[in-house]
Amino acid sequence: MEPTRTSPPGPPAPGPPAGGLGSIGANWPAQVADGVEAAVGLVRDKAVRPATVLARALVYGPLAAIVGLVALVLTAVAAVRGLNEIPGFQDWISLCAIGGLFTLAGLFLLSRGRSAAGTTKR
């Protein structure tokens, strides 16, 4: 059997610093910096991020709506011109077909809308 070894005693536990700072310790500048960083992070999470999201929505929302509207108009024009190129189709037939599609889409959106009182129409 081997004899059991005991480890040498470690350094003594540090006590309060000689400067009389008590429990604050000598690492107080790092603790204060960590506290300031946590406070700044909290303010950023609570105020700056929602403001950034709102600003992006205000800028990119109308831009996306304009681009979507232009794409819809150009698609309708291309559909009418494409239908006019088919032999036997007259202009009024293609216009009625595209107008009918827009009318059906509008009626669908109207049925999904809300009334002035804020309740859903059914």
VENGIZI-V435112 format. One record per residue. N is the residue number from 1. RES is the residue in one letter. SS is DSSP state (A for helix, B for strand, O for the rest). PHI is phi in whole degrees, 0 to 359 (NA if undefined). OMEGA is omega in degrees with one decimal (none if undefined). Layout:
n/res/ss/phi/omega
N/RES/SS/PHI/OMEGA
N/RES/SS/PHI/OMEGA
This chain:
n/res/ss/phi/omega
1/M/O/NA/178.7
2/E/O/272/175.1
3/P/O/286/179.4
4/T/O/284/179.2
5/R/O/261/174.2
6/T/O/250/180.0
7/S/O/283/179.7
8/P/O/293/-179.9
9/P/O/297/-179.2
10/G/O/282/179.1
11/P/O/292/-179.7
12/P/O/293/179.5
13/A/O/295/-178.8
14/P/O/290/178.3
15/G/O/259/178.0
16/P/O/295/-178.4
17/P/O/294/-176.7
18/A/O/291/-176.8
19/G/O/285/178.4
20/G/O/82/-179.4
21/L/O/277/176.9
22/G/O/70/-174.3
23/S/O/277/-179.5
24/I/O/294/177.6
25/G/O/83/-177.8
26/A/O/279/-175.8
27/N/O/263/-175.4
28/W/A/295/177.4
29/P/A/297/178.0
30/A/A/292/178.6
31/Q/A/294/178.6
32/V/A/295/179.2
33/A/A/297/177.1
34/D/A/295/177.7
35/G/A/295/177.9
36/V/A/295/179.0
37/E/A/297/178.1
38/A/A/295/179.4
39/A/A/293/178.6
40/V/A/295/177.4
41/G/A/297/178.2
42/L/A/295/178.2
43/V/A/297/179.0
44/R/A/298/-178.8
45/D/A/292/-175.0
46/K/A/271/-173.9
47/A/A/241/-171.1
48/V/A/285/-178.3
49/R/A/296/176.0
50/P/A/298/177.8
51/A/A/294/177.8
52/T/A/294/178.6
53/V/A/296/178.7
54/L/A/296/179.9
55/A/A/296/178.1
56/R/A/295/178.4
57/A/A/295/179.3
58/L/A/291/-179.4
59/V/A/273/-172.8
60/Y/A/278/179.1
61/G/A/297/177.1
62/P/A/298/177.9
63/L/A/297/177.8
64/A/A/295/178.3
65/A/A/295/179.4
66/I/A/295/179.7
67/V/A/296/178.0
68/G/A/296/178.7
69/L/A/294/177.8
70/V/A/297/179.0
71/A/A/296/178.8
72/L/A/294/179.6
73/V/A/296/-179.9
74/L/A/295/176.7
75/T/A/293/178.5
76/A/A/295/178.6
77/V/A/297/179.3
78/A/A/295/179.1
79/A/A/293/178.9
80/V/A/296/179.7
81/R/A/295/178.5
82/G/A/295/178.2
83/L/A/292/179.0
84/N/A/291/-179.4
85/E/O/280/178.6
86/I/O/286/179.6
87/P/O/297/178.4
88/G/O/96/177.3
89/F/O/277/174.7
90/Q/O/260/-176.2
91/D/A/301/-175.0
92/W/A/292/179.4
93/I/A/290/179.9
94/S/A/293/178.0
95/L/A/295/178.1
96/C/A/293/179.6
97/A/A/295/-179.6
98/I/A/292/176.8
99/G/A/298/176.8
100/G/A/296/177.2
101/L/A/296/177.9
102/F/A/294/178.4
103/T/A/295/178.1
104/L/A/297/178.1
105/A/A/296/178.2
106/G/A/294/177.5
107/L/A/295/177.5
108/F/A/297/179.3
109/L/A/294/177.6
110/L/A/294/179.2
111/S/A/289/179.8
112/R/A/271/-175.3
113/G/O/283/179.7
114/R/B/248/178.1
115/S/O/279/-178.4
116/A/O/293/-179.9
117/A/O/282/177.8
118/G/O/95/178.2
119/T/O/262/-179.1
120/T/B/283/177.0
121/K/O/284/176.6
122/R/O/216/none
